[in-house]
Amino acid sequence: MRDTNKAVYLFLIVIFICYVLLRAIINLPALNKPRELADTTAYLRISNQPLLSADFWGSSRPLGFPLLLKIAHQNDQVTATLQLGFSILVWGLLAFAVAASLRPLWLQPLVFVLILALSLVRQLAGWDFVMMTESLSVSWFVLFLAVGVWLLHGWRIYKVILLCVIAFFLAFTRDTNAYLLLMLAGLILLAVLLRWMQPRSLILAAFFIFIFLLNNADASLGGRWIFPLINLIGRRVLPNQQAVKFFESCGMPVSPELMGLKGEFANGDDRAFYNDPALESFRTWLNEHGKTCYMRWLVTNPVDSISSSWNEFQNLIAFDNVDNGNYFSRAYDPVLPWRVERVLYPDQLILWIWGFVTAAALIAVFSRAWHWNPLWAAFILLCLPIFPHLFISWHGDAMAPQRHALSVGLELMLSFWMLIFLLLDTVQRLLSKNEI
């Protein structure tokens, strides 16, 4: 049996080496020509600030990507190389963590290969050569999940500390990730109250809540919510007469100049939202009451706010814009053929997949499936926040919502494949029992 295990692990090592070489060789042209987008300038500006300064830690963008740029000395090619290397490492760790959680030896290499293959889908892999936060956010999330699976197989304080450090960088690479940590903290708290998890799990919940509050305070310090909120007001509030009346009841000064910006983004019409003297009272209201009013609007109109994000579910996760040249490096060439990608990332079946994995997660909760395999707990915690995370992404900004929902698509597809693996593991376990 030990010789068999060694053979399987040796096979996994060989597969991983091939995976590393494949990504490095095929993506070499894109490494030499990484892509800068409109927001890259802001990240570069922040990365040039002193590391211990308030301008670096509490700026208009979270510190994760500027820190990477600082490490790379603002060199795009070095940054892309670091992003690619980090991505390769963390996907390898996740593939091994999930594969090692499954008992059938024949299933482990299959799982390992499929997870590595999923990482090659263009919606995920193409961001390694873009000077934005997406690659780093995906990689931190993948590492967070890998270490979380590792922790489920044995509680150790060093694993807890490592997971919390990763959670910090996950939240401070993209602000919406902090809300994911908050949701996970809520699920952990509920599981402890129902005695499905041991009380020591509250340590994780407490740290996740602390990181969320710290991120929220940092975002407020840097005013990171202002630009997205103006986008939302310009694109979704001003064109909606009912919404305008609600915001006016909150004190928003409604003027012809403001209504003239209906349909505009925050930087539209020569940045009139920021520069037009006639909108000074609007800007004062926005800073003092805008965020609270917008949250009240979402809460008091739950049907509209939920249905609007639900209607965009398919479009956001499919992310068709990755193929039209808006984002990726011109030199980027996908590793996998399109037909293979559609099997690994079936973007035409998004709603069906979400319904399938959500139903399975609820069944797993009530059957306490984690007693059979701890990986079920990871699946449940990965699956249940999917739609709330999409809700936050959609209502968090009206600009490039597909890009902002990238992590949600990753969660959905990882949940789907993890469920397939767990079902195969369960079938094998039942067959083995019948044979006995």
N, C-alpha and C positions, 0 to 999 in steps of 0.2 A: 504493500500500500504506500509506503514511504517513497519507494522508487517511482511509483506512478505519479505521486504528487510532485516529485522533483522533475519528472518529465513534463508535466503540465506547466509548471512554473518556468522551466527552460524554454518551452514553446512560447509562453507569453512574453518572455524577454526578447526572443527572436522577432516576434510580431511587432513589439514596441520599437525595436531598432529599425525595422523596415518602415514603420510609421514615421519615425523621426526623419529618416532619409527622404521619404516621399514628400513630406511637408517642406523640408529645407530645400530640396532640389527644384521642385515644381514651382515653389513660391519665390524663388530667387529674383526673377524680374520685378515682382511687386515690392520686394524688400528694397530694391534699388530705386524704386519710384513710388514712395509712399504718398498718400493723398492728404492734403490739407483742406479742411472745410471752413466755413465762415467763423465758427466758434474757436478754431484752433488758435487764432491770434490772442484771444482772451486767456487761454491756457498758457500760452507762451509768455504773456505779460506777467501772469501770476508766478510762473516758474522762475522768473528772474528776480523775484523779491527775496530778501533774506529769509532763510529757513525759519528762524524764530520770530519773525515779525508778524504783526496782526494782519498786514496786507497779504500774507501767505496763508495763514490759518483761518482767517475770517473774511474771505473775499467773495467775489461774485460767482465763483465756481468752487465746487468742493476740491479738497487738496490732493486727492488720490492721483489723478493724472498729471497735474503740475509737478508733483513729487517725482514721478517717473521721468518727466521731461528734464527736471533738474539733475537727476542721476545721469541722464543721457547727454547732459550739457546742451540741451535744446537741439540736438542733432536728430533729424527725422529718421534717418536710416538706422541709427543706433536704437532709437525708441521703438521702431518697428521690429527690429531684431529681438529686443528684450520682450516685447509683447508676444511675438511668435514663440520664443523660448519658454516663456511663462505658460502660455497656452498649452504647448506640447506637454510640459511637465504635469500640469494639474489635470489634464484630461487622462494622462496615463495613470495618475494616482486614483482618479475616480473609477476608471475602468477596472483597475485592480481591486479597489475596495468593494465594488459591487460584485465582481466575479468571485472574489474570495468569500462573499457572504452566502453563496449558493453551494449546496452540497454536491450535486451531481458533477463529477469530474468532466463529463462530456459537455456540460453546459458552460463551464467556466471559460474555455477559449472562445466559444461562440459569443458570450456576453462581452468579453474583453474586446473582440473585434468589432462588434456592433456599436459599442459606445465610442470607440476610437473613430469609427466610420461616421457616426453622428456629428462628431466634432469637425468633420470635413465639409459639411453642408454649407453652401455659400452664405446663407443667412447668418451663420455663426463665424465661419472661418475668415470671411472677407474683411472683417473689421480689424484684423491684426495689422493691416497696412494702412490704416486710417488714423490720423492724428486727432482722435477724439476718445471719449471714455468707454465706448462700447466694448472693445476687446478686453480692457482691464476689468470692467464690471462683470463680464461673462466669466473671466478666469477666476476672479475672487469668489464668485458664486459657486463655480465648479469645485474649487478647493474647499469652500465652506461645506458643501455637501459631502465631499470625500472624507473630510475630517469628522463630520457629523456621523457618517456611517461607521467610521472607526470607533468613535466614542460609544456608539450603541453596542458594540461588542465587548465593552469593558470600561467601566467608569474609572478614570484616572485623572488626578488633578492637573497633570501636565497637558492632557488632552483638552480639558476644559479651558485652561489658560490659552492654549493654541487656538481653539475655536473662537474664543472671545476676541483675540487679536485679529484674526481673519475677519470676524464680524465688523470690527471697527473699520478696517480698510474697505470692506464691502460697502458699508454705509457712507463712507467719506469719498467713495469714487462716484457714486450716483445717489442723490438724495432719496429717490423713491425706494432704494434698497433699505433705507432705515425703516420705512413703513412695513416692509416685509419682515424685518426683525421684530417689530412691534406685534405683528400678527402671530408670529411664531411664539413670542412670549405669552400671548393670550392663550394659544392652544396648549402650551406647556402648563400654564396655570390651571386651565380647565382639566387637563389630564391628571394633575396632582390632586385637585379637589375631588375627582372621581376615583382616585386611588389607582389610576392606570399607570402612573409614573411615581417613582419614589420622591419624597420631599426634597432630596438633594438637587433635583432638577430645577428647583426654584432659583438656584444659583445662576443658571443659564438665563432664566427668564428675567431675573433682576439685572444682569449685565446687558441683555438685549434692550430692555427698557431704558437703562442708563445711556446706552449708545444712541438710542433714538432721541432722547431728550437733549443729549450733547449735540447731536447733528442738527436738531431743530433750532437750538440756540445759536449754533454756528451759522446756519442758513439765515437766521434773522439778523445776525451781526453783519453778514455780508450782503443782505438785501437780495438773496438769491430768488426769493419768491416774487419779486416785483415784476420782472420781465415776463415770466410765464403768466402771471395774473393779468397783466395788460393784454397779452395775447388772447386770453380767454374772454376778457371783456370786449375787446375789439371784434373777435371772430364769432363768439357765441352769445354774449349778453346783449350787445347793442342791436344785433339783427332780430332779437326776440323781444317783442313788445311787452309780454308778460314779465320777462326777466328785467327789462328796463324799469318797469313800475316797481318791482320788488326792490331793486337796488336803489331806486329813488327814495323808497320808504326807509332805507338804511341810511339815507343822508347823502347819497351820491349826487353831486351837482350835475344835472342833465342840461346841457346847453347845445345850441346849434353846432358849435365847434366840435363838441364831443360826438354828437350824432353823425357829424360829417366823416368821422373816422370809422363808421360801421363797416365791418369786414376787413379792417386793416390789422396787421400785426403790430407789435410794439415798436418795431423799427420802421414802420411804413410811413409814407407821406412825409419824408425828411424828418423822421423821429418827432412828429408833432406831439405825441403823447408826453414826451419829455421836454420839448422845447417851446411849444406854443404858449405864450403868456396868458392867453385866454383860458388855458386849462390849469392854471396854478391852483385854483380851489379844488379841482379834481385830484391833482397830485397830492395835495394835503390830506384829502379824505382817504385816498388810496393807502397812504402810509399809516394812517391812524385806524381805519375801519375796513379797508378793502378785503383783507384776508378773512376776517370774521364774517363779513356780509356774504362772501362767496360760499363759505362753509355752511352758513345758515340756509342759503339758497339750495344747496345740494340736499341738506337734511329735510327741509320743508317740502321738497318736491322729489320724494324718493322714486316715484314711478318714472318720472321723466329722466332723472339722473341715472337710474339703473338701466332703463330701456335704451338710452342713448349710447351707453357703453356696451350694452349687449348687442346692439345693432352693428357695432363696429368690430365685434369680436373676430369674425372671420377675416376681415380686411386687415386688421392690425397684426394678427399672428401670421397670415400668409406673407406679408411684407413683399409685395410684388416690385416695389421700387428699387430693390437691390439690383435689378437687372437693367435699369434704364440709365445707368451712368451717373446718377445723382450723388452717390456716396463712395463707391469703391475706387481703388487705384485703377487707372486705365490699363496697367500692366498685369492686373490680377487675373489669373486663369483658374477657375474652379478645378479642384482635384478630381471630383467625382462627376460622372455623366449625369445629365439632368434626370433621366429615368430612375437612376439609383437614388438620387436625392429625394425624389418624390415618394419613394418607399420609406426612406429613413425619416423624412419630414413631410408627411402627407398633408399638405396645406389645403387640399380641397375637402378634407373631412374634419376640419377643426372642431366644429360644434359637436359632431358625433363622438370624437375622441374625448372632448372635455366631459360630455355626459357619461361616457363609458368609465373613465378613470374616476370621476366624482362618485358615481354609484358604487364602484369597487372600493373606494376609500371609505365610504360610509358603512359598507358591509364589513370591511376589515376592522373598522372601529368597534362595531357591535359584536363581532365575533372574537375580538381581541387577538387578531392574527399575529401580533408581535410575539406572542408566546411560542409560535411555531418557528418564526424567523425574525430577528430584530430588524431586518431590512424592511419589513412591513411598516414599522414605525416611521422610517425615513420616507417611505412612499406616501404615507398619510400626511405627514407634515409638509411634504413637497406639494401635494396635490390640492389640499383644501384652501390654501391662500391664493390659488390661481386667479379666480374671478375677482376677488377683492383687490388683488394687485393690478389687474387690468383696469378696474374701476379707477384706481388712484392714478394710473398712468394716463388714462384718457382724460380725466378731469384735472390733471396736474398741469397740462400745457396743451395749447391748440396748435403749436408749431411742431411739425415732424412727429406726430403721435406714433407712427409705426416704429420709428427708431427708438422711441422711449419705451415701447412695449416689447422690445427685443428679449428682455429677461423673462417676460411672461411666456413667450413662445418657447424659450428654453425649458422653463419649468414644465410646461405642458408636454413637450416631447420626451423629456426625461421621465416624467411620471408615466407616460404611455409605455415606454420601453421597459421601465422598471417593473411595471405591472405584468407585462408579458413574461419577463424573466421569473418573477415570483410565482406566476401561475404554472409555468413549466416546472419550477422547483417543487411546487405543491403536488402536482400530478406525479412527479417522480417519487416523491415521499410516500404518497398513497399507494402507488404500485409496489413499492418496496415492502410496505406493511402487509399488503395482500399476499405477496410471495412468502413472507414469513408465516 
